[in-house]
Amino acid sequence: MLLNLLLVGLTVSTAFAQRDEAFEEYLRQQEEAYEAYKEEVTKQYQEFLKAEREAFKKFQEEVERKWLKFIGSTEKDWVEYRHNLNVRTKVDFEKGEAWVEVLVNSDPQEEVARLKQAVAELVNDRGTTSDYEVRMPDGTVDVPKPLSDEPVLSRQLRTSDGKPVTEENAEVFASEVVREPYIKREEVVGKDGKRRTKLSVRFPLVPDHLRVRAQKYADLVHQYASKFQLSPPLVFAVIHTESHFNPKARSPVPAYGLMQLVPTSGGRTAYRYIYKEDKVLPPSYFFVPRNNIELGCGYLHYLRTRIFRGIQDDRKAIYCAVAAYNTGPGNVARAFAGKGSLKKALPLVNRMAADEVYDRLRRKLPYRETRKYVEKVFNRMPLYRDS
């Protein structure tokens, strides 16, 4: 009897062992498949980046053939080229100034008329998500799309008598700003060797242009701040600091859009976190405000609830998450533990008061840019308490 029980027990334990081995093998296969998939996605994105760089270089060379010097969109500047690259507009959303430039080789009266036309067109310009087409790894083409459903400068310009500039009075506004004392003329010799005359004019946006742009995105900010358990003023302050609410913001990294997401890091992590899918996202995806704000808020939530989940106080965790949004979790860990080890850093954070954590980040983060970034974000939050 005892022998029979031992045999039964041995058989059962062997069966369990075999089942565990099979399960472990299944997990190993799944992990290998996922790693292979990640590598393929990364490879695809590298191919896209190469194609994107080549398209950008070609576009830049075409601009320089006429203008000599290339100007493109940045974190704070919105730049567009129109009319076969003969018109260039630039809006500095930090300073609240707009520039309109045209290349001409005609008579003086036509020159001024073309400059007025370019100003009127800027008033109604909805922008584009890109200045050129890029072929994606899957064979599709990422084509430029409208940047905004309404004019990018809507409610940010006024006539001399204080009226908002709209499509109806755009020509009146253009006549006011394109006047001889304000027109700048200079000769430009492009890289094609041709001499052209450049006419330009500069004019200000309304004093509260930043508030006007922020209000455009208020519904989206509140929607995704609520979804990801964030303070709306925090999200507004992050967008303010990242892009000054420039919908075509682009950094050299490159990071894209309102919340300046990098497709290969924060953007990819956020998309996988929200949608449970790892995929290549083109820049045009990040220039859609809804997409950008959703991923930006999702990434902040991921940092707060996954990376810094070991921080017991929410205020301290938010300080660290905002710093990591700009510089990465490893550099945040270095501010506390001297090395990029979260395991060592988090207990130290938990032993500090919230104000001490904030002060430590402002003083000890490895890069000055991030130290200033943390200050700017939290100093700007009060601007959006009523937004």
Helices and strands as residue ranges (DSSP letters): H 2-67, E 77-82, E 87-92, E 97-104, H 108-123, E 134-135, E 141-142, H 170-177, G 180-182, E 184-189, E 195-204, H 209-216, H 218-227, H 232-243, H 266-275, H 283-286, H 289-302, I 303-307, H 314-327, H 329-337, H 342-351, H 354-364, H 368-380, G 381-384
